[in-house]
Amino acid sequence: MKLSQSNSALIISKVFCLVLLISIILGLNCKSSSLPTPSRIKTTAAPIVTQPSQTTLLTRPFSLNLLISDKPESLELTPSNSDLAQTIVQILGVSFQDNSNDTNTTGSKYDVITTTTGIIIDAQQKLILTDFGSVDWQDTSGQRRIDNLYIVTNRDPRNPQIEYRAELVAANFRRDLAILKLTKKIDGSEIESYAPFNEARIAATVPRDSGQELRILGHTGISLEPIKIEKLQLIGLMNSGLESIKLLLNDDTDKTDKFPEYLKLTSGPNLLEKGAAFTSKGTFAGFLSAMPTEMNGPKVLIRSVDSITNAFASNNVVSVLSESYRREFNYRPNNQTPDRDQTYVSTPKFATLASTNKVGRELAEYDDQFNNVSEVFYEYLVAKTSKQIELSEIWLFDNVVIEALSQSRIHSSDNASWHGQSLKNVAASTAIGLTDNNSNVLPKGDWELQILIDGTLVAKNQFTVGLPVSDAFQKSTSVSDSPIPEPESEPEITDFTWGTSANLNGEVIGNVKAGIDKILLGFNYQHFKESMIFGWKVYYGPDLIYSSKEIPWVFKENNRFWIGFYPTEPLWPGWWEFELYLNGEIIKQIGRTVEAN
């Protein structure tokens, strides 16, 4: 769908909804003495039928005409750092102190809630690519935290200026990506048709040569601070499981995933937390990213342009960003100490394949259960630290510390850096006193690696060599080599909770009563698949008041979730009902009476 057609459809949809709300308000100006009562049952059709809105897929930013240049890339002039800076913007998420509306905010005082880096990917449509977490207008409890998005340009890289406002038009939650569109100048006036915007040249594919230098341009997180440029080297390409693509076999069709989700850097940048990566030829190659399991860790990966292209050409795109539902990400912080003064260390990962090139090491075949292996490789990340620290690796075998394998060293670095070696059969057997191990495999049992900084445990992980007792018993007592698979479980929603807000754990809280400004419904769900489409409707008595847009399910398979409804005026007393849908079919209906004050 072209963006202009999408905008027209959006305008028509807004006009229709406005007419519908006006008619509802005029027709349902009820007093507590004449409350509507529920008249529907599950077998009857809804009294008001509305055409469900289709999810808009934004394919314009990375459609093929943007990836195909008019002339070979080798013939194009390599842009300078100053040229690349023209494609980079700083994005400020602001909250107005005096609750000003969006029509005239030039003189309003505001607080900067978030800062991030964006890159102009379409000058004609005025589209900007950035990370979703920094521009999401809701906090984790569903409350509004951002009133407006201000765009800081780098026409003079030494003196950034707030020039424009933008709105959030599409997002991919799983990949933490978002598309913004410039809407107005900062004073609220229209943007001139001749306004100069330089868009980035999109790389046709990711760089693949280890040792290639990448230029990272972005902002440090300080509002209106000049743009920063750092140069880092590429180790190799990684899939979504952080495995080196080149180490995976082509004939391993069950496990191999050679899609280049990330580019692994030799180290993290010194100053930048958010930034865009450019190849040596000046083409946009991706965005700085933390490891998917270490959301609060330093940025040491580049989410590739291939991943970004795929993110906005799939059903995972959500364009209905004004809906009130919980934003969830699959990654969670690791189990290290929350002390802010403590140097960050990621959870160690274990693998059976490793390859060292001229700039770093690549791993593959990650797991926590190994059989008949003579060597296990490990890797973890240590954030930059200006002070010297004592970095210790402590090995345990079956909960006993093995001093002969453990080691400590003094460490300091201006950049986040990778650390790790391998645990070999000979050294491990000798260390635990197993002198007659002639099998050339690591001793069977439970191994644990603990990472300490200055004597304080900050990260750890375990792996097992040989089948655990429970698995071995199950294997020895199995009747058939090909057990009958269990039937696929049906989606299920349970444990409903009504409320007015949600806490950080996604639990809905608060008393529902007449006059509140929103109503939330929390629930547990199970067996929700990525291919499903979710939605809900809200009824007041027998009348349909609200119908959500169709939302592709991009969250976990089992978890806690909540949805909501923001009425145009304080909530009326009477019967309120939510109707939940999966793939167009009703999965649950639940209602309650809201008492008059």
C-alpha positions, 0 to 999 in steps of 0.5 A: 500500500502506498503511504498516500493511500494509507493516509487517505484511508486513515483520514476517512477512518478518523472521520467515521469514528468521529461521527460514530462517537458523536452519535453515541454521545448524543444518543446515550446521554443516560442518567443513572435512573435509566441504565441500559441492561444487557440484551445480547447473548453469545449466540446473537450477532452484535447490534452494530456491525462495523467493517474491521480495519486492516493493519497497515503495512508500511512497505514504502521505507524499504521497498525495492525501489529504495534498495536499487540504485540508478547506478552501481554502488561502486560508481557512486561517490563515497559520502563524507562524515558531514554528508552522513550527518545530514541524514541523522536526527536526534529525537526528543520525547517531551512531556509538557509541564502545563498540559498544553495541547498540540496546536501551539506549543512553541512557548510551552515548558517541557521535560525531555523524557527520552532521547534517541537517534534516528535516520532519514530513510525517505526524504520525499515522505519525510520518514525516519527510522528509529528504535521503538522503546524511545518513542513509545508514548506509553510507559510500562503501566500504560500511562502516557509519558510523551506528549510530543516528538521533537526532531533535532536536525544536524544541518550544522553538525556543531549546532543541532537545532530543534526544527520539526515535530513527528508522529509515530506511524508504525512499529515492529515490537519484536525488533524494537524498531519504529517509523516516524513521520515529520508532520509540522515545523516546531512552531506548528506551521506546515513544512515547506514542500522544498524543505531540504532532507537528505535520505540515507543510501540503503545498502543492498545487503549487509557487509560480509567481510570480517575486519571491515570498518563501519562508521557509527553516527549518533547521539550520546543521549544528551539533548541537543548535543552535537553528533558523534562519530565512531569507527568500529570493525566487523567480526562477522554476521549472526542470526537471531540466536547470536550464532555465527552464520558462516559456521552453520552447515547448509544441509542442517535444515532443521536448525540452520538459520543463516538470515543475517539478523545482526552484525557482531562488532569487535567492541562497543562504541565509546560514547554512543548508546544509539546510532546508525552504522554505515559501510566504508562506501557510505551506505546504511547497514543497520542500527546499534543494538544490545544483545536480545537477552541483555536489553540493559546492556551495552550496544555491541551488535548492529541490527542489520539492514536485512533485518530492518527490511524484513521487519517492515515487510511482514505482518509483525508491523503494527500501525495502530499505535494509539491503542491502549494495550501493553507493549511487551518485549521478549528480552529481559534483563539478566540476573546481575546485581542492579547496582548502577556503579557496578560494571555491566557483565552479560550472562555467559553463553556456551557453544561447541563451534568456534572460529577466530578471524583477524579481528575477533571470534565467532561462535555457533551451536549454543546450548546448555546441554552437551553430549560427547564433546571434548571442548565447550567454548564460552563468551560474555560481554564486559561493559566499558570501565575507566577504572581498573577492576578485578575480573574473575572467572570461577568454575564449579563442577557439581556445585564444587569450586574448581580452583585449578580452572578459575582465574582472575585478572586486572581489566579496564577498557574504554569500550565494551569488550568480549571475553571468553576462552574454552573448557577442554577435556584434558584440563577439566579432567585433571582439575577435578582429579579424574585421571582415568578419563580416556573417553576424550570427552568432558566429564559428565555433570553440571558445570557452572561459570561465575563472573565476579568483579572485585569479588562480587558475583555479577553474572553466571550460567550453567551447562550440563554434560551428559543427559540429566537423570530425568531425561536419561530415565525417560529415554530408557523407559520410552516404548517407541522411538517415535512417540505420538505427538500431543495435540496442539493446545487451543488458545485460552484466556483466564483470570480476568481483572478489571481496573484503571491502571497497570503496574510494572508486572502487567497486573491491572489495579484500581477500582472501576467506578463511574467517572473514571477516564479509562477502563482496563481489562487484564487476563492470563493467556496461553497458546497464542501463536505469532500467526494469530490476529487479536482484537476486541470490542467494547459494548455499553449495554447492547450498543457497540461503543468501540472496536479495536484495530486488528493487531498481529500477535507479536508477543509471548505464547503464554503470559499476562496481558491487558487491553483498555478503552479510553472513553471520550468523556468520563465513564458512564454507569451501567453495563460494560462488556469486552468481547475478545477476538482471535482471527476474527472469531470470538474467544471470550465475552466478559462484562460487569456493571459500573455503579453510579457514584 
